[in-house]
Amino acid sequence: MANVTLTIGGRGYTVACAPGEEAHIRNLARTIDGKIATMGDMVGQGEARVLLFAALLLADELHETQGSEDVSTLAPVPPGIDPEVGERLSSIADALENIADRLEAEPIDA
């Protein structure tokens, strides 16, 4: 397993990946970072929420490009990727959704 440090939204993240996948992971991170940069001013939004919005926008773009009703079928886990990594990513996505749900439910104090 290799580690790669990514910068997304001005913050550094170290993630594990399969050896030789470092450049690909960095390119994916640049795509996410670029999407966040196009989202405009999100002052007051938490990190998880910003990442969630970026992920939703990217998934929507993928959906539009592929013309599919179900984007979950568009990006299977590539061969050679540790299934544990896929499970961890799924857990992270679930956690982000839970955080976003809680944020939506909280009243906004202005």
N, CA, C and O atoms as a DFTB+ gen file, in Angstrom:
440 C
 N C O
     1  1       0.849      -1.164       0.000
     2  2       0.000       0.000       0.000
     3  2       0.903       1.238       0.000
     4  3       1.890       1.303       0.733
     5  1       0.552       2.199      -0.821
     6  2       1.296       3.456      -0.898
     7  2       0.456       4.568      -0.276
     8  3      -0.770       4.470      -0.216
     9  1       1.110       5.607       0.178
    10  2       0.415       6.783       0.704
    11  2       0.663       7.955      -0.226
    12  3       1.746       8.099      -0.794
    13  1      -0.347       8.785      -0.373
    14  2      -0.228       9.987      -1.180
    15  2      -0.907      11.122      -0.419
    16  3      -1.978      10.940       0.159
    17  1      -0.273      12.292      -0.424
    18  2      -0.839      13.459       0.238
    19  2      -1.489      14.353      -0.813
    20  3      -0.868      14.715      -1.813
    21  1      -2.742      14.699      -0.569
    22  2      -3.536      15.487      -1.499
    23  2      -3.886      16.823      -0.857
    24  3      -3.995      16.923       0.366
    25  1      -4.061      17.838      -1.677
    26  2      -4.548      19.121      -1.181
    27  2      -5.872      19.398      -1.879
    28  3      -5.946      19.534      -3.100
    29  1      -6.916      19.477      -1.054
    30  2      -8.255      19.737      -1.567
    31  2      -8.857      20.845      -0.716
    32  3      -8.932      20.738       0.508
    33  1      -9.280      21.897      -1.376
    34  2      -9.868      23.010      -0.639
    35  2      -8.908      23.645       0.346
    36  3      -9.326      24.156       1.385
    37  1      -7.625      23.616       0.027
    38  2      -6.620      24.224       0.889
    39  2      -6.207      23.376       2.073
    40  3      -5.421      23.825       2.908
    41  1      -6.713      22.176       2.164
    42  2      -6.384      21.302       3.291
    43  2      -5.705      20.032       2.787
    44  3      -6.073      19.492       1.743
    45  1      -4.719      19.564       3.534
    46  2      -3.991      18.362       3.156
    47  2      -4.634      17.108       3.710
    48  3      -5.101      17.088       4.849
    49  1      -4.656      16.062       2.896
    50  2      -5.186      14.760       3.282
    51  2      -4.186      13.699       2.841
    52  3      -3.688      13.754       1.716
    53  1      -3.891      12.757       3.688
    54  2      -3.053      11.635       3.306
    55  2      -3.945      10.416       3.185
    56  3      -4.672      10.070       4.116
    57  1      -3.886       9.766       2.027
    58  2      -4.714       8.588       1.780
    59  2      -3.833       7.444       1.285
    60  3      -2.763       7.658       0.715
    61  1      -4.306       6.249       1.515
    62  2      -3.606       5.056       1.034
    63  2      -4.167       4.682      -0.328
    64  3      -5.346       4.893      -0.614
    65  1      -3.306       4.127      -1.155
    66  2      -3.736       3.665      -2.463
    67  2      -2.827       2.522      -2.894
    68  3      -1.800       2.259      -2.269
    69  1      -3.211       1.862      -3.949
    70  2      -2.393       0.782      -4.489
    71  2      -1.105       1.369      -5.066
    72  3      -1.126       2.467      -5.622
    73  1       0.009       0.654      -4.943
    74  2       1.261       1.143      -5.533
    75  2       1.074       1.421      -7.030
    76  3       0.469       0.625      -7.747
    77  1       1.592       2.541      -7.479
    78  2       1.471       2.927      -8.880
    79  2       0.236       3.758      -9.185
    80  3       0.111       4.280     -10.292
    81  1      -0.683       3.895      -8.230
    82  2      -1.909       4.663      -8.429
    83  2      -1.800       6.098      -7.942
    84  3      -2.764       6.860      -8.023
    85  1      -0.628       6.470      -7.437
    86  2      -0.467       7.795      -6.826
    87  2      -0.823       8.928      -7.785
    88  3      -1.548       9.848      -7.405
    89  1      -0.332       8.878      -9.002
    90  2      -0.598       9.958      -9.965
    91  2      -2.088      10.040     -10.292
    92  3      -2.638      11.133     -10.425
    93  1      -2.729       8.901     -10.418
    94  2      -4.160       8.873     -10.710
    95  2      -4.956       9.491      -9.562
    96  3      -5.883      10.268      -9.791
    97  1      -4.593       9.146      -8.334
    98  2      -5.278       9.689      -7.164
    99  2      -5.060      11.203      -7.086
   100  3      -5.985      11.949      -6.762
   101  1      -3.839      11.654      -7.381
   102  2      -3.575      13.100      -7.383
   103  2      -4.432      13.810      -8.429
   104  3      -4.947      14.898      -8.171
   105  1      -4.589      13.201      -9.610
   106  2      -5.432      13.797     -10.651
   107  2      -6.883      13.886     -10.200
   108  3      -7.554      14.887     -10.450
   109  1      -7.369      12.838      -9.532
   110  2      -8.738      12.873      -9.014
   111  2      -8.887      13.993      -7.991
   112  3      -9.889      14.709      -7.988
   113  1      -7.893      14.142      -7.130
   114  2      -7.927      15.200      -6.118
   115  2      -7.942      16.579      -6.773
   116  3      -8.643      17.479      -6.311
   117  1      -7.174      16.746      -7.845
   118  2      -7.180      18.028      -8.554
   119  2      -8.565      18.325      -9.139
   120  3      -9.000      19.476      -9.165
   121  1      -9.246      17.287      -9.605
   122  2     -10.599      17.461     -10.130
   123  2     -11.536      17.937      -9.031
   124  3     -12.331      18.854      -9.240
   125  1     -11.443      17.315      -7.863
   126  2     -12.287      17.704      -6.737
   127  2     -11.951      19.127      -6.295
   128  3     -12.848      19.935      -6.057
   129  1     -10.666      19.429      -6.188
   130  2     -10.237      20.762      -5.783
   131  2     -10.721      21.812      -6.780
   132  3     -11.146      22.899      -6.388
   133  1     -10.654      21.488      -8.054
   134  2     -11.138      22.410      -9.080
   135  2     -12.634      22.641      -8.978
   136  3     -13.111      23.756      -9.187
   137  1     -13.369      21.596      -8.658
   138  2     -14.819      21.731      -8.511
   139  2     -15.138      22.637      -7.323
   140  3     -16.028      23.483      -7.406
   141  1     -14.414      22.460      -6.222
   142  2     -14.628      23.314      -5.048
   143  2     -14.325      24.769      -5.396
   144  3     -15.028      25.676      -4.951
   145  1     -13.283      24.990      -6.186
   146  2     -12.911      26.359      -6.569
   147  2     -14.007      27.027      -7.389
   148  3     -14.159      28.247      -7.334
   149  1     -14.772      26.248      -8.150
   150  2     -15.830      26.828      -8.985
   151  2     -17.131      27.041      -8.226
   152  3     -18.062      27.651      -8.752
   153  1     -17.204      26.548      -7.002
   154  2     -18.451      26.622      -6.239
   155  2     -18.681      27.994      -5.621
   156  3     -19.766      28.261      -5.104
   157  1     -17.699      28.851      -5.665
   158  2     -17.879      30.183      -5.109
   159  2     -17.686      30.213      -3.610
   160  3     -17.175      29.267      -3.011
   161  1     -18.101      31.309      -3.021
   162  2     -17.914      31.545      -1.602
   163  2     -18.854      30.662      -0.788
   164  3     -20.075      30.774      -0.898
   165  1     -18.286      29.796       0.016
   166  2     -19.094      28.925       0.874
   167  2     -18.735      29.171       2.335
   168  3     -18.667      28.239       3.137
   169  1     -18.506      30.437       2.665
   170  2     -18.167      30.814       4.031
   171  2     -19.267      30.325       4.963
   172  3     -20.454      30.462       4.669
   173  1     -18.863      29.762       6.070
   174  2     -19.820      29.271       7.049
   175  2     -20.222      27.829       6.844
   176  3     -20.877      27.233       7.700
   177  1     -19.835      27.265       5.715
   178  2     -20.136      25.865       5.449
   179  2     -18.994      25.018       5.988
   180  3     -17.827      25.372       5.820
   181  1     -19.311      23.928       6.618
   182  2     -18.297      23.027       7.138
   183  2     -17.585      22.280       6.025
   184  3     -18.067      22.185       4.896
   185  1     -16.434      21.759       6.379
   186  2     -15.613      21.018       5.415
   187  2     -16.370      19.841       4.811
   188  3     -16.323      19.625       3.600
   189  1     -17.067      19.083       5.650
   190  2     -17.801      17.920       5.154
   191  2     -18.884      18.341       4.165
   192  3     -19.104      17.673       3.155
   193  1     -19.544      19.430       4.455
   194  2     -20.620      19.906       3.582
   195  2     -20.063      20.371       2.231
   196  3     -20.646      20.085       1.185
   197  1     -18.942      21.084       2.256
   198  2     -18.318      21.539       1.009
   199  2     -17.922      20.339       0.161
   200  3     -18.175      20.314      -1.043
   201  1     -17.297      19.342       0.792
   202  2     -16.901      18.136       0.059
   203  2     -18.126      17.385      -0.467
   204  3     -18.100      16.844      -1.572
   205  1     -19.192      17.355       0.325
   206  2     -20.419      16.703      -0.115
   207  2     -20.986      17.394      -1.346
   208  3     -21.355      16.728      -2.314
   209  1     -21.060      18.728      -1.322
   210  2     -21.569      19.462      -2.481
   211  2     -20.701      19.221      -3.713
   212  3     -21.219      19.034      -4.815
   213  1     -19.385      19.225      -3.527
   214  2     -18.488      18.964      -4.654
   215  2     -18.731      17.568      -5.217
   216  3     -18.768      17.385      -6.434
   217  1     -18.895      16.592      -4.342
   218  2     -19.157      15.222      -4.786
   219  2     -20.485      15.140      -5.536
   220  3     -20.582      14.472      -6.566
   221  1     -21.500      15.814      -5.020
   222  2     -22.797      15.813      -5.701
   223  2     -22.712      16.455      -7.081
   224  3     -23.288      15.945      -8.042
   225  1     -21.995      17.570      -7.180
   226  2     -21.837      18.231      -8.476
   227  2     -21.089      17.342      -9.461
   228  3     -21.462      17.260     -10.631
   229  1     -20.033      16.676      -8.992
   230  2     -19.277      15.784      -9.870
   231  2     -20.116      14.574     -10.282
   232  3     -20.057      14.143     -11.433
   233  1     -20.892      14.028      -9.352
   234  2     -21.763      12.900      -9.680
   235  2     -22.824      13.321     -10.692
   236  3     -23.171      12.552     -11.589
   237  1     -23.343      14.552     -10.547
   238  2     -24.325      15.060     -11.494
   239  2     -23.707      15.213     -12.887
   240  3     -24.332      14.872     -13.891
   241  1     -22.481      15.726     -12.936
   242  2     -21.796      15.844     -14.230
   243  2     -21.599      14.468     -14.859
   244  3     -21.798      14.300     -16.062
   245  1     -21.214      13.495     -14.059
   246  2     -21.037      12.140     -14.564
   247  2     -22.359      11.587     -15.071
   248  3     -22.415      10.947     -16.121
   249  1     -23.412      11.836     -14.325
   250  2     -24.745      11.393     -14.716
   251  2     -25.135      11.994     -16.069
   252  3     -25.620      11.292     -16.956
   253  1     -24.916      13.301     -16.212
   254  2     -25.246      13.972     -17.469
   255  2     -24.419      13.421     -18.628
   256  3     -24.931      13.225     -19.730
   257  1     -23.149      13.175     -18.370
   258  2     -22.256      12.661     -19.413
   259  2     -22.650      11.255     -19.843
   260  3     -22.664      10.939     -21.033
   261  1     -22.967      10.420     -18.869
   262  2     -23.274       9.019     -19.153
   263  2     -24.734       8.795     -19.543
   264  3     -25.066       7.789     -20.170
   265  1     -25.604       9.735     -19.172
   266  2     -27.010       9.585     -19.506
   267  2     -27.662       8.417     -18.785
   268  3     -28.584       7.801     -19.318
   269  1     -27.202       8.108     -17.596
   270  2     -27.731       6.980     -16.847
   271  2     -28.630       7.471     -15.727
   272  3     -28.431       8.559     -15.187
   273  1     -29.618       6.662     -15.385
   274  2     -30.488       6.987     -14.265
   275  2     -29.823       6.664     -12.941
   276  3     -30.148       7.283     -11.928
   277  1     -28.899       5.711     -12.919
   278  2     -28.290       5.251     -11.673
   279  2     -26.781       5.413     -11.756
   280  3     -26.096       4.566     -12.329
   281  1     -26.250       6.512     -11.180
   282  2     -24.817       6.759     -11.269
   283  2     -24.008       5.786     -10.440
   284  3     -22.798       5.684     -10.643
   285  1     -24.625       5.063      -9.510
   286  2     -23.865       4.122      -8.693
   287  2     -23.326       2.977      -9.536
   288  3     -22.371       2.315      -9.130
   289  1     -23.917       2.731     -10.700
   290  2     -23.445       1.638     -11.552
   291  2     -22.379       2.098     -12.534
   292  3     -21.835       1.278     -13.274
   293  1     -22.066       3.390     -12.558
   294  2     -21.154       3.914     -13.567
   295  2     -19.684       3.760     -13.222
   296  3     -18.840       3.715     -14.118
   297  1     -19.372       3.680     -11.969
   298  2     -17.965       3.674     -11.580
   299  2     -17.657       2.477     -10.689
   300  3     -17.525       2.625      -9.474
   301  1     -17.541       1.285     -11.289
   302  2     -17.199       0.131     -10.466
   303  2     -15.788       0.282      -9.913
   304  3     -14.962       1.006     -10.468
   305  1     -15.530      -0.407      -8.824
   306  2     -14.196      -0.362      -8.234
   307  2     -13.218      -0.969      -9.238
   308  3     -13.416      -2.097      -9.691
   309  1     -12.167      -0.231      -9.587
   310  2     -11.203      -0.740     -10.568
   311  2     -10.513      -2.004     -10.074
   312  3     -10.321      -2.172      -8.870
   313  1     -10.139      -2.894     -10.989
   314  2      -9.425      -4.105     -10.585
   315  2      -8.126      -3.730      -9.880
   316  3      -7.475      -2.750     -10.241
   317  1      -7.763      -4.502      -8.891
   318  2      -6.526      -4.271      -8.170
   319  2      -6.666      -3.351      -6.980
   320  3      -5.723      -3.196      -6.203
   321  1      -7.840      -2.731      -6.821
   322  2      -8.066      -1.867      -5.663
   323  2      -8.544      -2.756      -4.518
   324  3      -9.445      -3.578      -4.682
   325  1      -7.938      -2.577      -3.390
   326  2      -8.271      -3.346      -2.196
   327  2      -9.742      -3.140      -1.835
   328  3     -10.171      -1.999      -1.664
   329  1     -10.522      -4.213      -1.714
   330  2     -11.940      -4.075      -1.353
   331  2     -12.132      -3.347      -0.021
   332  3     -13.156      -2.699       0.194
   333  1     -11.153      -3.454       0.865
   334  2     -11.227      -2.747       2.142
   335  2     -11.260      -1.233       1.928
   336  3     -11.952      -0.510       2.645
   337  1     -10.506      -0.765       0.934
   338  2     -10.493       0.670       0.623
   339  2     -11.876       1.093       0.147
   340  3     -12.380       2.142       0.549
   341  1     -12.490       0.284      -0.705
   342  2     -13.840       0.579      -1.174
   343  2     -14.838       0.636      -0.040
   344  3     -15.712       1.503      -0.017
   345  1     -14.710      -0.290       0.907
   346  2     -15.598      -0.290       2.063
   347  2     -15.374       0.948       2.919
   348  3     -16.331       1.543       3.414
   349  1     -14.116       1.340       3.097
   350  2     -13.812       2.533       3.885
   351  2     -14.384       3.780       3.214
   352  3     -14.942       4.651       3.882
   353  1     -14.244       3.859       1.892
   354  2     -14.789       5.010       1.162
   355  2     -16.313       5.051       1.287
   356  3     -16.905       6.120       1.438
   357  1     -16.927       3.891       1.224
   358  2     -18.377       3.824       1.391
   359  2     -18.790       4.289       2.783
   360  3     -19.784       4.999       2.939
   361  1     -18.027       3.888       3.785
   362  2     -18.310       4.326       5.158
   363  2     -18.156       5.829       5.297
   364  3     -18.952       6.482       5.971
   365  1     -17.121       6.382       4.652
   366  2     -16.906       7.830       4.690
   367  2     -18.068       8.550       4.016
   368  3     -18.558       9.560       4.520
   369  1     -18.507       8.024       2.871
   370  2     -19.641       8.639       2.168
   371  2     -20.888       8.610       3.038
   372  3     -21.622       9.596       3.103
   373  1     -21.134       7.493       3.705
   374  2     -22.285       7.399       4.603
   375  2     -22.180       8.421       5.735
   376  3     -23.157       9.083       6.083
   377  1     -20.978       8.536       6.302
   378  2     -20.772       9.495       7.392
   379  2     -21.023      10.921       6.911
   380  3     -21.633      11.716       7.625
   381  1     -20.555      11.252       5.702
   382  2     -20.784      12.593       5.147
   383  2     -22.272      12.848       4.946
   384  3     -22.760      13.948       5.207
   385  1     -22.984      11.840       4.486
   386  2     -24.429      12.002       4.315
   387  2     -25.115      12.240       5.654
   388  3     -26.004      13.084       5.759
   389  1     -24.704      11.501       6.670
   390  2     -25.290      11.693       8.006
   391  2     -25.001      13.090       8.531
   392  3     -25.881      13.730       9.108
   393  1     -23.784      13.566       8.339
   394  2     -23.424      14.916       8.784
   395  2     -24.262      15.952       8.042
   396  3     -24.786      16.886       8.649
   397  1     -24.383      15.785       6.738
   398  2     -25.174      16.727       5.946
   399  2     -26.632      16.721       6.389
   400  3     -27.263      17.776       6.455
   401  1     -27.171      15.543       6.692
   402  2     -28.558      15.462       7.180
   403  2     -28.717      16.215       8.490
   404  3     -29.691      16.943       8.679
   405  1     -27.756      16.038       9.398
   406  2     -27.825      16.735      10.687
   407  2     -27.719      18.244      10.490
   408  3     -28.414      19.014      11.153
   409  1     -26.838      18.666       9.564
   410  2     -26.699      20.101       9.308
   411  2     -27.978      20.679       8.725
   412  3     -28.369      21.797       9.058
   413  1     -28.618      19.927       7.868
   414  2     -29.880      20.381       7.281
   415  2     -30.954      20.524       8.351
   416  3     -31.802      21.411       8.258
   417  1     -30.928      19.673       9.353
   418  2     -31.942      19.669      10.396
   419  2     -31.725      20.753      11.441
   420  3     -32.670      21.139      12.129
   421  1     -30.486      21.256      11.575
   422  2     -30.172      22.265      12.581
   423  2     -30.689      23.628      12.142
   424  3     -30.554      24.000      10.977
   425  1     -31.287      24.381      13.080
   426  2     -31.719      25.748      12.722
   427  2     -30.512      26.642      12.497
   428  3     -29.468      26.467      13.125
   429  1     -30.665      27.580      11.612
   430  2     -29.584      28.512      11.297
   431  2     -29.756      29.747      12.178
   432  3     -30.798      30.401      12.147
   433  1     -28.732      30.058      12.959
   434  2     -28.737      31.264      13.794
   435  2     -28.054      32.375      13.033
   436  3     -26.852      32.304      12.779
   437  1     -28.794      33.395      12.667
   438  2     -28.198      34.502      11.901
   439  2     -27.885      35.661      12.781
   440  3     -27.380      36.678      12.306
